[in-house]
Each structure stands twice: as C-alpha cells, then as structure tokens.
Amino acid sequence: MNKAALRTQVRQLKAEHQADFPVWSVQMCRSVAASSRWQSARTVLLYHALPDEPNLQFLLDEAFVSGKTVLLPVVVGDDLELRLYGGSDSLREGAFHIMEPVGEVFPPSRYGEIDLALIPGMAFDCEGHRLGRGRGYYDRLLPRLPRAYKLGVCFPFQRLESVPSEPHDVSMDEVL
C-alpha cells in the first residue's frame, strides 16, 4: 500500500477509535513515566498533541515539575525549531492550530543534549519505520538528533506489520 492510501486508512481508524484516545493516552504516558529511560533523561523532546494524536500533557507536566529540560517543536517555514517549554501558560496557538511554546529557542548546537525524543506518527511498524503526515517536518529534524533515543508513540491500531520507508527515513529506537 502506498503512503497516501495508508494515511487515508489510518485516518478512518482514528475516527472509529476516537473515544478511546484519552484512556490510551494516559496508559501510554504512565508507561513512559515508569521507564528507566524517562527517569534518567535530563533533556526531553515532547510535542503538544493534535486532537488525533496521543496526548502527552501528563508527561509535559511531570517533566516540567521534576526539573527536566523540556523541548517542544515549533513550525517555522518548512522546519521544526525546538523551544524550551516554560509551563502551560507559555503556549500559544501556532501552525496547524498546534499549541507551541513562546520560550527561548534551543540552539541546534545543543541537540546532542537531548536524551529522549517522543515522536508522533500516522503509523509505525515493528522495525521502527515511521509514516508521518506527509510534510516531512520530522524527516528533517530526526537526523539532527544524534544522541536522542527516539520513541515513536501511537495508538494500538497505528502499529502495522509494515510501513513504507525510504533510505533517508530515520527509524525509531522503540515504538510504544
């Protein structure tokens, strides 16, 4: 199945399972928070969820309160810029109606400090291949995260046997 057809199929499944998103999001966040990788991470890259993505608000709050350096992506042109998260009152609506931080830009020269990156996607497979929304934002960001453990996060129906991938695609280290 090509990428466009697969995205269409996943969108239909999202519509069917929308009522389960809150419970699945909480379960996923609890699993991440209990992991040794999360507990040892000092700098984490999270995201502010769209309505059809796993909601990470629990992790955002937990990381902020515990003193982790929390980064969120901001759409700037065709790229994602990483900014420091300063709490829920430091967000504003940005591109695609995503809540984005207005805090300080985290310089690319410091991307090597990111220990853990939680990455959304339309679908993932057992080899860690990721199908995004098709605009390539994470495709351009992920190669710039040399040390980060890349954790793909999705709802159960988004884990597929196979996802189309290309040589330039960066695979996830794990999918939850």
GIHU-V64319 format. One record per backbone hydrogen bond with DSSP energy under -1.0 kcal/mol. NH is the residue of the N-H (numbers start at 1). CO is the residue of the C=O. Records with the same first field share a line. If there is no record, write none. Layout:
NH = CO ; CO
This chain:
6 = 2
7 = 3
8 = 4
9 = 5
10 = 6
11 = 7
12 = 8
13 = 9
14 = 10
15 = 11
16 = 12
17 = 13
20 = 17
21 = 18
24 = 20
25 = 21
26 = 22
27 = 23
28 = 24
29 = 25
30 = 26
31 = 27
32 = 28
33 = 29
34 = 30
35 = 32
39 = 35
40 = 36
44 = 69
45 = 116
46 = 71
53 = 50
60 = 56
61 = 57
62 = 58
63 = 59
64 = 60
65 = 61
66 = 62
68 = 63
69 = 42
71 = 44
72 = 83
74 = 81
76 = 79
79 = 76
81 = 74
83 = 72
84 = 104
85 = 70
90 = 87
92 = 100
94 = 98
97 = 94
98 = 95
100 = 92
102 = 90
106 = 82
110 = 107
111 = 108
113 = 110
114 = 111
115 = 43
116 = 43
117 = 149
118 = 45
119 = 151
122 = 131
123 = 131
124 = 158
125 = 129
128 = 125
131 = 123
140 = 136
141 = 137
142 = 138
144 = 141
145 = 142
149 = 115
151 = 117
152 = 174
153 = 119
158 = 155
159 = 156
160 = 124
169 = 166
172 = 128
173 = 150
174 = 150
176 = 152
